């Protein structure tokens, strides 16, 4: 908050903090656009096993066949410049073991973003991805001794081919949707994590994704396997430079929670407003396992993301807490999917969104209960807050209940930042902007209080920046 | 004595409809004035207008606070000058704790003079004297509060923000007799030579606890009669009907 009440310019501030870019240097850049040659080149450069190369090519065929989803924001999707995108860009020859191994420009970028500092202070491991490749990763020595694996996905495939082959694409087949097919064809980077039986990782592992080049496509692939009785918290953050031309980010994330394990996956998505963010995320929770997706969407032009949990074992639990913030020219199309396959499973969906300056938010949710899943509980709540008359919010909930003895709650609200709320706070001496920020932060509180302190502070700060400049 | 609030021939419109039709009123420092009247007479309109609610448009007349014209000032500026409105229906602010809200409000009100280190202690003390449980501080502002809790919360804020002029809008409504007593005692403790209070109420019973220096009767946007505290008792006995006839006749 500026003390003199002078509003900050949102774009300008993003530019200083995240929107800067390095000169483009790379050891390999694919040609613009996507053909089977691009896919073969990627696989070739990565010296991949035959099965992965075939998997990619099959996925490409599937991608080419699939139309853009007709139920989505077709107006925005159809503007993606697919033929102008660089689908693979390798920034450096070898991944760094220490930050000193990372080229100065790139290291500098991550320094500015505060990643090495965060690593020292409160993380158990870090993956830093720049363009298409992981340029640095590290893991706490103690965890390594306990058998925890935390690698870039490409290294994971090299070192643990059997584990990868078993689970890769097991929850999200290439043909699941157009963008999972695209990712499966050109994926590069992302995290591979395995937590052995009974190991509880107390402090978070983090991945940070950075797009630097113009017209870049980033397609990371993440697979997390939590073995029986283990637990892990993984956090990802992402930013990109502000360009006038658009970039594309399309990730696939699969989480395998084996019996009695616990996975929490937190995203703070803060892409610049020229990035299309089209992501497929799905988890499976076996007996008595818990999966939580905490999903914060602040940036990007269009985000489409519906993290899901397949509740496959008795007493499995799934939770999605998502918050979205949509400003001018943005559409946050987010939601959740809960698939109850087993008895006594439970799920919670909490979605909160704010739209302002003509921004648009959508909630799309699915709760599905299969016939054999008795005594299931599910609760869905979505709250939307509109800051003005020109912004928009829509809710598209779907319930497919085929079992008996099911308890489902659903609640949706749309409210406007009330004149009355503003008047109340201002009657206590708060300036209009302070009052608005307080209302918005309060609205997001349910999400922020689940975050580690450092991230909650960061989220509050981001919201504050978004609110400044909106009210004079 | 010096004049704290002076309202001269005030006309106010809400959504194009004139609600206040020429009100004049003077509150001296240290005085308690009661404003009584039937539903729809314009009592809440007056308090909202004095606080600067954007929906209420002053079309004529003047509001002077310590001699300064308030009309061009926004709500927050008025609050920082020491005007306080205890709301009849305080609104809920999801996710914002009472402690966070109070800290922010006190910072706004007192600026540099706000003692951040003393805050917890100050808040605790004020809550204790109003018979409010400590857990109150971590609850969300007015979210799920009972009627009584909301009113105590308003008086708590008044105690902490130390206004020069308190506008209390139907602070007695929705209170049982015990709560009414605690809340009134809270208000009485705040009385002093500097604080002026405009007490808006429908019923006389609040005035058994908070003794006014003057009583005004508001009917159809006009003050039809002013007097001492005995006027309140008269109203209790006869109701507002005689005045409503007067208005019609005029």
Interface residues (C-beta under 8 A of the other chain):
Chain A: X418 X419 X420 X421 X423 X424 X425 X426 X427 X428 X429 X430 X431 X432 X434 X435 X438 X439 X441 X442 X443 X444 X445 X446
Chain B: X51 X53 X54 X55 X74 X75 X76 X78 X79 X80 X84 X85 X87 X90 X91 X93 X94 X95 X96 X101 X104 X105 X108 X109 X140 X157 X161
